[in-house]
Amino acid sequence: MKVGIVGLGLIGGSIGLKLKDLYDNMVIYGYDIDDDSISYCLKNKIIDVKFDEEFISELDFLFLAIPVESIKNQLSHYLNKISDKTLIIDLGSTKFQICNSVENNQNRKNYLAAHPIAGTEFSGPNSATKDLFDDKVMILCDTEKTDPNLLLDAKKIIKSLGMSIKTMNSKEHDKHIAYVSHLSHISSFMLGKTVMDKEDDEHAIYNMAGSGFESTVRLAKSSPEMWSSIFVENKKNIIESLDEYISNINNFKKLIEVSDQKTLNDEMRRINGIKKILKGIN
Amino acid sequence: MKVGIVGLGLIGGSIGLKLKDLYDNMVIYGYDIDDDSISYCLKNKIIDVKFDEEFISELDFLFLAIPVESIKNQLSHYLNKISDKTLIIDLGSTKFQICNSVENNQNRKNYLAAHPIAGTEFSGPNSATKDLFDDKVMILCDTEKTDPNLLLDAKKIIKSLGMSIKTMNSKEHDKHIAYVSHLSHISSFMLGKTVMDKEDDEHAIYNMAGSGFESTVRLAKSSPEMWSSIFVENKKNIIESLDEYISNINNFKKLIEVSDQKTLNDEMRRINGIKKILKGIN
């Protein structure tokens, strides 16, 4: 099998590692705008060959693991160059605008919109691990627009990564993911900012911060380039989620202001229900 | 040594477990408003005897590990009943108002204000572990008001729990901790609320939430009673921190609205500096 990976960061690198581990006859063509990442992946056998567009028609799969804005800008270009047997799978965290950008492309059926619910706050190919996708979910969007046979092959390779598959339409995907993922990142970045702005003496943070702060602020270590691109691509849904988040904080603040402990307790007890939901994730 | 523990939750239970493990001649008197917690601690040898006020004058230390509002209400009462050799140590997450409540008590020197930067999102004595305090920080406040000999003894027992000690004044403590701890809890509770309100179908959360959401929302599992009490006791500082947090989110939202990716990137790159600070915590 011949697989191309454009974007050799955490996700792209981890796919390379896992596929090399799974298949003996796997040739991986990898590309990144950062030459060092290509060298690192060649040296560490995450990829076999530097990807060049002249190889594109030979590929079985081409994974795009680059920021969502770049996917939107490059997907048509790649889709116009592939052969009939190749399936392009993008792995961006937003889906609607990307799908929309190739809606009328003659090769639309050779494209599959995917979003792996997997990742860490670390980035770059040196963070890649072959078990990143174990027991994780891959969301596939608008699958009715993908060629059924290519879709079957894609599901096979996704399952071989260790993932289960859920399908939904790209518009719904972007709406839900704004709440469940994108909002977490913004709340975490803003927590980090608020504390750093206040505590110009870092030692005060060292001494007073416990594992609670550490966990809540973890996502503030995430890649700026990846996330600024996501925030702008999914801005409508994200702004809606932020407005609700801010409104909830303002209401909670009012309860604190008037020392309404009973309502604060009732509110938090209801939110404690998240325990049950988190158990479902594990 | 004879030690009393009022409040047999995560913190009180963990102190009992650790002290029983450390000292052969340790008798622990424990009390909780929940009879089941007392039975659990007796059965699991976290405490030796149910605490009764008749024992109070025999104690070397009396730890108060109850919600901060209850500490404020009960501290004077206990302080009026102890003998000269007893030191009362409260373990609440706010310090200024508690210290203020006994400012003019004749036995003020028999009291030490402490805050262990240790805990998990779980509560109750069945969450207690004897290693909860290993390598954690205990903040001591307004130590100049505590009898120097009793303070020395306290430092000894705190270090034996595995903790290092930092000192600061109670007013400063409450200001900093609002940012570094209390704000994390509110941001996490509100994230949980925003997502739960939106996603009435829990399966959407199961399928789409990854480890990022899980980590950011972890503190939303925390005890409502403990935290509503803290929020109200430290309301002035917490409201200040919330106002700054909301203002930061609103500014970030505006950058998303106008798709200003450059400034978003610059902002997030600066906040990434939290990595360095978090390394200091570990």
Interface residues (C-beta under 8 A of the other chain):
Chain A: E69 I117 A118 G119 T120 E121 K136 V137 I139 K166 H176 I177 Y179 V180 S181 L183 S184 H185 I186 S187 S188 F189 M190 L191 G192 K193 T194 V195 M196 D197 K198 E199 E202 A204 I205 Y206 N207 M208 A209 G210 S211 G212 F213 E214 S215 T216 V217 R218 L219 A220 K221 S222 P224 E225 W227 S228 S229 F231 V232 K235 I238 I239 S241 L242 E244 Y245 I246 N248 I249 N250 F252 K253 I256 E257 S259 Q261 L264 N265 D266 E267 M268 R269 R270 I271 N272 G273 I274 K275 K276 I277 L278 G280 I281
Chain B: E69 I117 A118 G119 T120 E121 K136 V137 I139 K166 H176 I177 Y179 V180 S181 L183 S184 H185 I186 S187 S188 F189 M190 L191 G192 K193 T194 V195 M196 D197 K198 E199 E202 A204 I205 Y206 N207 M208 A209 G210 S211 G212 F213 E214 S215 T216 V217 R218 L219 A220 K221 S222 P224 E225 W227 S228 S229 F231 V232 K235 I238 I239 S241 L242 E244 Y245 I246 N248 I249 N250 F252 K253 I256 E257 S259 Q261 L264 N265 D266 E267 M268 R269 R270 I271 N272 G273 I274 K275 K276 I277 L278 G280 I281
